[in-house]
Amino acid sequence: MNKVFLIGRLTRDPELRYTDSNVPVATFSIAVNRNFTNQAGEREADFINIIVWRKQAENVKNYIKKGSQVAIDGRIQTRNYEKDGQKHYVTEVVADNVQFLDSKSSNANGGSADFGEKNDVTPNDFSNDMPTTGVNNDPFADFGASIEISDDELPF
């Protein structure tokens, strides 16, 4: 199984390109803090390259920038290439899902993300002062009378 989950901040603005067949692909890197400190008591970070494809690539380019906090769900990919007679190896994360973790209101206060439309945005993307849909925490609160189900009534 090849699955990775990361939360970090962009170290540079995403770069959007298009393949020869006009498929959007965005690349960026994130800094992910380590769970421990070094001998000097300082927290270190790993810098991880991310690739995202298609509509999410365009959303990444349009709605996040350097400093934005994101959650990445994807897989690790390795590849190699030869340049000037030397073989180079690259390890990167191909993102299946990118969630924007900065709130929309943090952008107004000098934050880093501008989400614009709410396409592909999760509930974590908005602060508590955002307007709500009027749906309470229990979606079944007004569903009606409760029903009893017994294992004795099942046909198998």
Residue pairs with C-beta under 8 A, 6 or more apart in sequence:
2 75
2 76
3 73
3 74
3 75
4 72
4 73
4 74
4 75
4 76
4 93
5 71
5 72
5 73
6 30
6 32
6 48
6 71
6 72
6 93
7 32
7 69
7 70
7 71
7 72
7 101
8 30
8 31
8 32
8 33
8 45
8 48
8 69
8 70
8 72
9 30
9 31
9 67
9 68
9 69
9 70
10 28
10 29
10 30
10 64
10 65
10 66
10 67
10 68
10 70
10 112
11 28
11 29
11 30
11 31
11 47
11 66
12 28
12 29
12 66
13 28
13 65
13 66
14 26
14 27
14 28
14 57
14 60
14 61
14 64
14 65
15 26
15 27
15 28
15 61
16 24
16 25
16 26
16 57
16 58
16 60
16 61
17 24
17 25
17 26
17 27
18 24
18 25
19 25
23 53
23 54
24 53
24 54
24 55
24 57
24 58
25 51
25 52
25 53
25 57
26 51
26 52
26 53
26 56
26 57
26 58
26 60
26 61
27 49
27 50
27 51
27 52
28 49
28 50
28 60
29 47
29 48
29 49
29 50
30 47
30 48
30 50
30 70
30 72
31 45
31 46
31 47
32 45
32 46
32 47
32 48
33 43
33 44
33 45
34 43
34 44
34 45
34 46
36 43
37 43
37 44
38 44
48 92
48 93
49 90
49 91
49 92
49 93
50 72
50 74
50 92
50 93
50 95
50 98
51 77
51 92
51 93
51 94
51 95
52 60
52 94
52 95
52 98
53 94
55 120
56 95
56 97
56 98
56 120
59 98
59 119
59 120
60 98
62 116
63 100
63 113
63 114
63 115
63 116
64 70
64 100
64 102
64 112
64 113
65 112
65 113
66 112
67 111
67 112
68 100
68 101
68 102
68 112
68 113
69 100
69 101
69 102
69 112
70 98
70 99
70 100
70 101
71 98
71 99
71 101
71 124
72 93
72 95
72 97
72 98
73 95
73 96
73 97
73 98
73 99
74 93
74 94
74 95
74 96
74 97
75 93
75 94
75 96
76 91
76 92
76 93
76 94
77 91
77 92
77 93
77 94
78 89
78 90
78 91
78 92
79 89
79 90
79 92
80 87
80 88
80 89
80 90
81 87
81 88
81 90
82 88
99 122
99 124
99 125
100 113
100 115
100 121
100 122
100 125
101 124
101 125
102 111
102 112
102 113
102 125
103 111
103 125
103 126
103 127
103 130
104 113
104 114
104 115
104 125
104 126
104 127
104 130
105 111
105 127
105 129
105 130
106 112
106 113
106 127
107 113
107 114
107 115
115 121
115 125
